[in-house]
Amino acid sequence: MLEFADVSLSFGNLTAIDGVDFTVNEDELFAIIGPNGAGKTSIFNVLSGVYRPQKGSVTLRGRQLLGLRPHRIARLGVARTFQNVELFANLTLVDNLMLGRHVKFRYGTLAAIVWVGPARRQEELHRAAVEEIIDLLELQAWRKLPVGLLPYGIQKRIELGRALAMEPEILLLDEPVAGMNLEETEDTARFLLAIRQEYRTPMILVEHDMSLVMDIADRVLAIDFGAPLALGSPAEVQNHPAVVEAYLGGQATTSATDGGGS
């Protein structure tokens, strides 16, 4: 459903992405791993329209994304979370999630001010969708509080909820458990699996927590210095010699895939 084909991106003499290829299938959780500075976030910035590569193609259900502005790509169904929390601290949890519904609004400023007819009916439908997400992510206890007062782990969960509120075709998760303790990480893994079961939303996960990646990803792409190293199942990539050398920092855990990977 998404194809990232032979993409290269450079900033002067610095190559951020070097001929990266991958596809994401329906209902797949696809992970991208690599050391700091490997190009993972640059891939997300290309997918969301922040960067425009010098070479390659990115299509979502056959629609070319390159050249489109970020808000147009968002309307086509690409939703994203960020490494750092990017919420409106003075707004409540509900209001932050409602902001994720903006791509679904079908009424103008005047209708919103008057708040009658279609505007009111749509508002009620959007709030119902937000309440479903609050229930799914177990956020009921904080729904009326300004998010700036909430714990970091809850804020990260709210950001996930805001992206989900867009009803995306694909969900980009940029280090969703960064800075979390073990309990928060396990909760996030549980919620990601619940999202897959409830919404069947394809996801691309960038994450340094290798245990999380190996537990929940269907396929993994490993990159280093912007170039692909290995693509395959979590076990294949984890034991690929190039990945062990560049990222895991040791010998492969088994000899079953010596010289393997794809």
C-alpha positions as MATLAB code, in Angstrom:
seq = 'MLEFADVSLSFGNLTAIDGVDFTVNEDELFAIIGPNGAGKTSIFNVLSGVYRPQKGSVTLRGRQLLGLRPHRIARLGVARTFQNVELFANLTLVDNLMLGRHVKFRYGTLAAIVWVGPARRQEELHRAAVEEIIDLLELQAWRKLPVGLLPYGIQKRIELGRALAMEPEILLLDEPVAGMNLEETEDTARFLLAIRQEYRTPMILVEHDMSLVMDIADRVLAIDFGAPLALGSPAEVQNHPAVVEAYLGGQATTSATDGGGS';
ca = [
       0.000    0.000    0.000;
       3.055    2.256    0.459;
       6.146    2.112   -1.733;
       9.384    3.931   -0.941;
      11.457    3.350   -4.071;
      15.182    4.056   -4.566;
      15.050    7.278   -2.543;
      18.182    9.395   -2.092;
      18.446   12.643   -0.144;
      21.511   14.818    0.348;
      22.286   18.100    2.072;
      25.369   19.427    0.310;
      28.044   16.763    0.789;
      26.053   14.962    3.487;
      24.021   11.973    2.328;
      21.036   11.394    4.607;
      19.294    8.686    2.547;
      21.176    6.581    0.008;
      19.067    4.445   -2.311;
      16.585    3.140    0.247;
      13.825    0.799   -0.955;
      10.948   -0.723    1.003;
       7.231   -1.379    0.836;
       4.636   -1.508    3.598;
       1.734   -3.912    3.201;
      -1.820   -3.736    4.471;
      -2.071   -4.291    8.231;
       1.719   -4.508    8.603;
       3.910   -3.132   11.368;
       7.151   -2.279    9.578;
      10.144   -1.169   11.655;
      13.220    0.849   10.708;
      16.295    0.565   12.918;
      19.775    2.021   12.853;
      22.288    4.011   14.914;
      21.794    7.684   15.689;
      22.205    9.691   12.490;
      21.500    6.687   10.268;
      18.725    8.482    8.387;
      15.593    7.105   10.075;
      13.970   10.453   10.848;
      14.971   11.727    7.398;
      12.900    8.902    5.916;
       9.933   10.050    8.001;
      10.495   13.640    6.872;
      10.377   12.503    3.243;
       7.218   10.487    3.861;
       5.476   13.439    5.509;
       6.604   16.019    2.929;
       9.060   17.969    5.095;
      12.014   16.953    2.874;
      12.010   16.510   -0.898;
      14.614   13.964   -2.062;
      16.751   14.416   -5.157;
      15.930   10.925   -6.399;
      13.264    8.266   -6.027;
       9.533    7.824   -5.657;
       7.114    7.564   -2.730;
       3.574    6.379   -3.418;
       0.593    5.708   -1.157;
      -2.005    3.454   -2.787;
      -0.552    4.464   -6.145;
      -0.647    8.216   -5.426;
       2.685   10.031   -5.705;
       3.522   11.886   -2.474;
       6.738   13.611   -3.543;
       6.145   17.250   -4.341;
       3.076   17.546   -2.118;
       3.095   19.863    0.895;
       2.818   18.281    4.366;
      -0.834   19.289    4.895;
      -1.819   17.683    1.590;
      -0.029   14.473    2.546;
      -1.785   14.511    5.926;
      -5.150   14.785    4.164;
      -4.225   11.753    2.057;
      -3.896    9.751    5.264;
      -0.309    9.972    6.521;
      -0.271   10.631   10.282;
       2.844   11.013   12.404;
       4.053   11.132   15.981;
       7.323   12.815   16.957;
      10.403   11.960   19.013;
       9.700   14.926   21.273;
       6.210   15.604   22.579;
       4.495   18.143   20.292;
       1.205   18.831   22.068;
      -0.582   22.067   22.970;
       0.254   22.147   26.668;
      -2.503   24.587   27.637;
      -5.284   22.599   25.962;
      -7.067   19.615   27.473;
      -6.552   16.053   26.400;
      -9.866   16.109   24.511;
      -8.995   19.345   22.701;
      -5.609   17.977   21.624;
      -7.251   14.867   20.203;
      -9.877   16.991   18.448;
      -7.054   18.792   16.651;
      -6.263   15.462   15.036;
      -9.746   15.512   13.510;
      -9.114   18.751   11.586;
      -8.511   16.860    8.338;
     -12.072   15.524    8.623;
     -13.805   18.877    9.156;
     -16.193   19.783    6.330;
     -17.535   23.138    7.498;
     -16.256   26.710    7.344;
     -15.477   29.401    9.870;
     -18.958   30.950    9.868;
     -20.666   27.598   10.468;
     -18.236   26.900   13.316;
     -19.024   30.246   14.960;
     -22.795   29.799   14.691;
     -22.465   26.080   15.552;
     -25.791   24.916   14.140;
     -26.833   22.436   11.506;
     -24.004   20.530    9.779;
     -21.307   22.045   11.997;
     -22.956   20.826   15.177;
     -23.696   17.373   13.775;
     -20.118   16.946   12.557;
     -18.739   18.173   15.873;
     -20.751   15.505   17.678;
     -19.473   12.801   15.324;
     -15.860   13.935   15.760;
     -16.199   13.973   19.540;
     -17.631   10.451   19.455;
     -14.583    9.299   17.470;
     -12.277   10.968   20.008;
     -14.069    9.270   22.905;
     -13.432    5.878   21.271;
      -9.717    6.642   21.173;
      -9.742    7.804   24.796;
     -11.285    4.461   25.770;
      -8.889    2.440   23.606;
      -5.789    4.155   25.047;
      -7.188    4.193   28.595;
      -6.967    7.982   28.965;
     -10.298    8.588   30.716;
      -8.768    9.788   33.976;
      -7.033   12.755   32.296;
      -9.599   13.781   29.663;
     -10.384   17.258   31.101;
      -6.882   18.215   32.256;
      -4.403   20.447   30.397;
      -1.876   18.057   28.895;
       1.048   20.153   30.138;
       0.236   18.978   33.666;
       0.317   15.283   32.779;
       3.185   12.779   33.118;
       5.515   12.341   30.151;
       4.339    8.801   29.383;
       0.707    9.954   29.258;
       1.648   12.845   26.952;
       3.302   10.399   24.554;
       0.126    8.320   24.615;
      -1.972   11.410   23.861;
       0.248   12.201   20.884;
      -0.368    8.675   19.614;
      -4.088    9.261   20.093;
      -3.994   12.546   18.172;
      -2.365   10.824   15.193;
      -4.919    8.022   15.406;
      -7.742   10.585   15.464;
      -6.881   11.431   11.853;
      -8.093    7.945   10.844;
      -4.850    7.531    8.894;
      -4.118    5.253    5.969;
      -0.675    4.750    7.525;
       0.760    5.713   10.912;
       4.366    6.891   11.315;
       5.696    6.322   14.833;
       8.946    8.170   15.562;
      10.460    6.625   18.713;
       7.149    6.231   20.580;
       8.811    4.824   23.722;
      11.798    7.191   23.894;
      12.371    8.269   27.494;
       9.849    5.808   28.927;
      10.365    3.371   31.776;
       9.738   -0.369   31.383;
       6.100   -0.226   32.480;
       5.308    2.645   30.104;
       7.080    0.841   27.264;
       5.052   -2.325   27.860;
       1.850   -0.262   27.939;
       2.749    1.381   24.628;
       3.436   -1.998   23.015;
       0.047   -3.198   24.235;
      -1.691   -0.139   22.805;
       0.041   -0.494   19.432;
      -1.148   -4.086   19.211;
      -4.653   -2.967   20.215;
      -4.628   -0.356   17.431;
      -3.672   -3.043   14.906;
      -6.482   -5.271   16.085;
      -9.113   -2.508   16.235;
      -8.260   -0.400   13.172;
      -5.988   -2.616   11.010;
      -3.826    0.473   10.425;
      -0.426   -0.128    8.777;
       2.431    1.378   10.797;
       6.060    2.327   10.291;
       7.974    2.262   13.555;
      11.325    3.967   14.135;
      12.684    2.892   17.485;
      15.938    2.280   19.392;
      14.323   -0.170   21.833;
      15.325   -3.407   20.114;
      13.247   -5.596   22.435;
      10.103   -3.718   21.419;
      10.971   -3.910   17.725;
      11.715   -7.620   17.834;
       8.533   -8.349   19.785;
       5.953   -6.521   17.677;
       7.355   -5.836   14.165;
       6.431   -7.996   11.175;
       9.453   -6.920    9.126;
      12.501   -4.785    9.876;
      14.723   -2.586    7.721;
      18.173   -1.806    9.114;
      20.040    1.225    7.769;
      23.370    2.890    8.482;
      24.739    6.157    7.074;
      21.509    6.412    5.077;
      22.058    3.134    3.220;
      20.113   -0.122    3.653;
      21.892   -2.970    5.434;
      19.252   -5.687    5.722;
      15.540   -6.235    5.247;
      13.571   -9.194    6.565;
      11.943  -10.709    9.604;
      13.094   -9.471   13.023;
      15.141  -12.627   13.571;
      16.812  -12.405   10.155;
      17.769   -8.761   10.599;
      18.868   -9.185   14.221;
      21.369  -11.854   13.185;
      22.526  -10.317    9.918;
      26.330   -9.797   10.118;
      26.186   -6.234    8.771;
      23.572   -5.272   11.346;
      25.492   -6.898   14.171;
      28.611   -4.972   13.205;
      26.931   -1.595   12.604;
      24.198   -1.502   15.197;
      24.061   -4.318   17.711;
      27.757   -4.215   18.477;
      28.613   -7.874   18.808;
      28.363  -11.351   17.374;
      25.121  -12.735   15.978;
      23.096  -14.626   18.559;
      22.807  -17.702   16.375;
      24.619  -19.142   13.362;
      21.405  -20.094   11.599;
      21.423  -16.980    9.443;
      25.163  -16.631    8.786;
      25.462  -14.561    5.656;
      21.693  -14.342    5.664;
      19.139  -11.629    5.757;
      17.759  -10.051    2.630;
];
